[in-house]
Amino acid sequence: MLTYPEIDPVAVAIGPLKIHWYGLMYLAGFAAAWWLAMRRAQKPWSPVIKSEVEDLILFCAIGVVIGGRVGYMFFYNFSELVAHPLSLFKVWEGGMSFHGGLIGVMLAATIYARKIGTTFPTLIDFVAPLVPIGLGLGRIGNFIGQELWGRETDGPWGMVFPRDPELLVRHPSQLYQAFLEGLVLFVVLWIYSSKPRPRLAVGGLFILLYGIFRFLVEFVRQPDVGIEVMFGWMTRGQLLCLPMIAAGIILMVWSYRTQPVPEGRGQKQEKQGAARGSSGAAKSATKNAAKSGAK
């Protein structure tokens, strides 16, 4: 059995103000996404230019927070939401949902795509590889905060979480998710998206792999209290992952069969510049020819 490395969930305390590691992980995730986006925005096929990255991250951060909170209350705590609607705003009590955050990011990307004059599919392919680092850091925050732990195990890698009222030896499922949904998903997506792909192929691969990884880890993750397990084994998280897996497969097939590789902003600007140059040269040649004829 492994020993849980007790870490105070509160990273910094200044009087009544307490900053938790989980919140810092969110900030670190957004910072990592900004840094990665700045690097990727330098590519000529990127749909986003460097001056637009900060606003993009801001839009997505708002989508993550609002969508994550609304999704948690809707998917996992709907009875509380109906009974006490204002509980939606009690964010200090915890409760965020990946699936809700995903919907929030998609809505934010839709709005921002219109703002910069690109399309949602093209922008979501740009955003998808930026997400896994934040997901992995968030799971590490769950681990430090001793929440969302795994089911009981007799494996040598199990550990006792001091805040667990039953003090059982459990799977450190937060770390499994950090590894699969964070590190593995990032490496696969970053390499796959390192060159232009058909529209929505990157986004499709993201939701496909996330759905598979989350579905698998749910077998060793402790189900949320009060959430019914379907068929005696399927958790709410697995139920929400099934449409993701199906949608990911459909998007990947549809993308490679029907969708072109989109041009980036840099490529379009180069073509426009070349077209203007050709047009200017043609006009200059016409003028010269006219002058020669006049002589």
C-alpha positions in Angstrom: 0.0 0.0 0.0 1.2 3.5 -0.8 1.2 6.3 1.7 -0.9 9.4 0.8 1.4 12.4 0.8 -0.6 14.7 2.9 -0.7 18.1 1.4 -2.7 21.0 2.8 -5.5 21.7 0.2 -5.0 25.4 1.1 -1.9 26.6 -0.7 -2.0 30.1 0.7 -3.9 31.6 3.6 -4.0 35.3 4.3 -6.4 36.0 7.2 -9.8 34.8 6.1 -8.6 34.6 2.4 -7.8 31.0 1.5 -6.4 30.0 -1.9 -6.8 26.3 -2.6 -4.4 24.2 -4.8 -7.4 23.3 -7.0 -7.9 27.0 -7.9 -4.2 27.4 -8.6 -4.3 24.3 -10.9 -7.0 26.1 -12.9 -4.8 29.1 -13.3 -1.8 27.0 -14.2 -4.0 25.2 -16.8 -5.1 28.5 -18.4 -1.5 29.7 -18.4 -0.3 26.5 -20.1 -3.1 26.9 -22.7 -2.0 30.5 -23.4 1.7 29.5 -23.8 0.8 26.6 -26.1 -1.6 28.7 -28.1 1.0 31.4 -28.6 3.4 28.8 -30.0 0.8 27.2 -32.3 -0.4 30.6 -33.5 2.9 31.2 -35.2 2.2 28.4 -37.7 1.0 29.7 -41.1 -2.0 27.3 -41.1 -3.2 28.5 -37.7 -6.7 30.0 -37.7 -5.7 32.3 -34.8 -3.0 35.0 -34.8 -0.9 35.8 -31.7 -2.7 39.0 -31.0 -6.0 37.1 -30.6 -4.7 34.4 -28.2 -5.4 36.3 -25.0 -9.0 37.0 -25.8 -9.5 33.4 -26.9 -8.2 32.0 -23.6 -10.4 34.5 -21.7 -13.5 33.4 -23.6 -12.7 29.7 -23.1 -11.9 30.3 -19.3 -15.3 31.9 -18.9 -16.9 29.0 -20.7 -15.1 26.4 -18.6 -16.1 28.0 -15.3 -19.8 28.8 -16.1 -20.3 25.6 -18.1 -18.5 23.4 -15.5 -20.6 24.7 -12.7 -23.9 24.6 -14.5 -23.1 21.2 -15.8 -22.3 19.8 -12.3 -25.6 21.1 -10.9 -27.6 19.8 -13.9 -25.9 16.4 -14.3 -24.9 15.5 -10.7 -27.0 17.6 -8.3 -30.2 18.5 -10.2 -32.5 17.9 -7.1 -30.5 20.5 -5.2 -30.7 23.0 -8.1 -34.4 22.6 -8.3 -34.9 22.9 -4.5 -32.4 25.7 -4.0 -31.7 27.5 -7.4 -29.2 29.9 -5.7 -27.0 26.9 -4.9 -25.7 27.3 -8.4 -23.7 30.3 -7.3 -22.1 28.6 -4.2 -18.9 27.8 -6.0 -16.9 27.7 -2.8 -18.7 24.5 -1.9 -17.1 22.8 -4.9 -18.6 21.0 -7.8 -17.5 21.2 -11.4 -18.3 19.0 -14.4 -16.0 18.3 -17.3 -18.9 17.6 -19.6 -20.5 20.9 -18.6 -17.2 22.7 -19.1 -16.9 21.2 -22.6 -20.3 22.5 -23.6 -19.3 25.9 -22.1 -16.0 26.0 -24.2 -17.9 25.0 -27.3 -20.3 27.9 -26.9 -17.5 30.3 -26.1 -15.6 29.1 -29.2 -18.7 29.6 -31.3 -19.0 33.2 -30.2 -15.2 33.9 -30.6 -15.1 32.3 -34.0 -17.7 34.8 -35.2 -15.8 37.6 -33.6 -12.5 36.9 -35.5 -14.1 35.8 -38.7 -13.4 32.1 -38.7 -15.5 29.0 -38.3 -16.3 27.0 -35.2 -14.9 23.7 -36.5 -11.6 25.4 -37.4 -11.3 27.1 -34.1 -12.3 24.1 -32.0 -9.5 22.1 -33.8 -7.1 24.8 -32.6 -8.4 24.8 -29.0 -8.6 21.0 -28.5 -4.8 20.3 -28.0 -4.6 23.2 -25.5 -7.1 21.5 -23.1 -5.5 18.3 -21.8 -2.8 20.0 -19.7 -5.5 21.8 -17.7 -7.5 18.6 -17.3 -4.4 16.8 -15.9 -3.6 19.7 -13.5 -7.2 19.7 -12.4 -7.1 16.0 -11.5 -3.9 16.7 -9.5 -5.9 19.4 -7.7 -8.6 16.8 -6.9 -5.9 14.5 -5.5 -4.4 17.2 -3.3 -7.9 18.1 -2.1 -8.7 14.4 -1.4 -11.8 14.4 -3.5 -13.1 12.1 -6.3 -11.1 9.2 -5.0 -11.3 5.7 -6.3 -13.1 2.5 -5.2 -11.6 0.1 -2.7 -8.7 -2.0 -3.8 -6.3 -4.6 -2.5 -3.6 -3.6 -5.0 -0.2 -2.5 -3.8 -0.8 1.0 -5.4 -3.9 1.7 -3.3 -3.8 4.3 -0.5 -5.9 5.6 2.3 -7.1 9.2 2.0 -7.2 10.8 5.5 -10.4 12.6 4.7 -12.2 9.4 3.7 -14.7 8.7 6.6 -14.4 5.0 5.9 -10.6 5.1 5.7 -10.5 2.4 3.0 -7.6 1.5 0.8 -8.6 3.1 -2.5 -7.5 3.6 -6.1 -5.8 7.0 -6.5 -8.1 7.4 -9.6 -7.4 11.1 -9.8 -3.8 10.2 -10.8 -5.0 7.7 -13.3 -7.1 10.5 -14.9 -4.3 13.0 -14.7 -2.1 10.6 -16.6 -4.6 9.5 -19.3 -6.8 12.7 -19.7 -3.8 15.0 -19.1 -0.4 13.6 -20.3 -1.4 10.9 -22.8 -4.2 12.9 -24.4 -2.0 16.0 -24.7 0.9 14.1 -26.3 -1.4 12.4 -28.8 -3.3 15.5 -29.7 -0.2 17.8 -29.9 1.6 15.4 -32.2 -1.5 14.7 -34.3 -2.3 18.4 -34.7 1.3 19.4 -35.5 0.3 19.5 -39.2 -3.0 20.5 -40.9 -5.8 17.9 -40.7 -9.2 17.8 -42.2 -11.7 20.1 -40.5 -13.0 18.7 -37.1 -10.6 15.7 -37.1 -8.6 17.1 -34.2 -11.8 17.9 -32.2 -13.2 14.5 -33.0 -10.1 12.7 -31.8 -10.2 14.8 -28.6 -13.7 13.8 -27.6 -13.2 10.2 -28.7 -10.1 9.6 -26.6 -11.4 11.6 -23.6 -14.6 9.6 -23.7 -12.6 6.3 -23.8 -10.2 7.2 -21.1 -12.9 8.6 -18.8 -15.1 5.6 -19.4 -12.3 3.2 -18.4 -11.3 5.1 -15.3 -14.9 5.2 -14.1 -14.6 1.5 -13.4 -12.2 2.2 -10.5 -13.5 5.7 -9.5 -16.0 5.9 -6.6 -19.4 6.9 -7.9 -20.8 10.2 -6.7 -23.0 10.0 -3.6 -26.7 9.9 -4.4 -26.1 9.2 -8.1 -27.8 6.0 -9.3 -25.6 3.4 -11.0 -27.3 2.0 -14.1 -27.5 -1.7 -14.9 -25.6 -2.3 -11.7 -22.3 -1.0 -13.0 -22.6 2.1 -15.3 -21.9 5.4 -13.6 -23.2 8.8 -14.6 -19.8 9.7 -15.9 -19.8 6.6 -18.2 -23.3 7.4 -19.4 -22.2 10.9 -20.4 -19.1 9.5 -22.1 -21.0 7.1 -24.5 -22.3 10.0 -26.7 -18.8 11.5 -26.7 -17.3 8.2 -28.0 -20.0 7.8 -30.6 -19.7 11.4 -31.7 -15.9 11.2 -31.9 -16.0 8.2 -34.2 -18.6 9.8 -36.4 -16.7 13.1 -36.6 -13.4 11.4 -37.5 -15.0 9.3 -40.3 -17.0 12.2 -41.6 -14.0 14.6 -41.4 -11.7 12.4 -43.5 -14.3 11.5 -46.0 -15.8 14.9 -46.6 -13.8 17.8 -45.1 -10.9 19.7 -46.6 -7.8 20.8 -44.8 -8.6 24.4 -43.9 -6.2 27.3 -44.7 -4.8 29.3 -41.9 -4.9 33.1 -41.5 -1.3 33.4 -42.5 -1.8 31.4 -45.6 -4.7 33.5 -46.6 -2.8 36.7 -46.0 0.1 35.4 -48.1 -2.3 34.5 -51.0 -4.0 37.9 -50.8 -0.6 39.6 -50.8 0.5 37.6 -53.8 -2.7 38.4 -55.6 -2.3 42.1 -54.9 1.3 41.9 -56.1 0.2 40.1 -59.4 -2.6 42.6 -59.9 -0.2 45.5 -59.3 2.4 44.1 -61.8 -0.3 43.5 -64.4 -1.5 47.1 -64.0 2.0 48.4 -64.3 2.6 46.4 -67.4 -0.6 47.6 -69.0 0.4 51.3 -68.3 3.9 50.7 -69.7 2.4 49.2 -72.8 0.0 52.0 -73.2 2.8 54.6 -73.0 4.8 52.7 -75.5 1.9 52.7 -77.9 1.3 56.4 -77.4 4.9 57.1 -78.5 
